[in-house]
Amino acid sequence: MFKLNHTMPRTEEYMSVLKELLGDRIGEGSYVAAPVSGVAIDKLVIGKMFL
C-alpha cells in the first residue's frame, strides 16, 4: 500500500501496483484513488467499473 500511495495516480505504474496489490480481485475498468489503507486487503474484492 505504501508504494501505491506514493505513485502518481492514473499512470501505468499506478495501475500495475494496484493490480499487484489486489491481483484478480479488481474488476476491469476499476480505479481506486490514493491514499489507500486497510487491514484485510486480501479479503477485498472490487467489481467492474468501480471508481
Helices and strands as residue ranges (DSSP letters): H 2-5, H 12-22, G 23-25, G 41-43
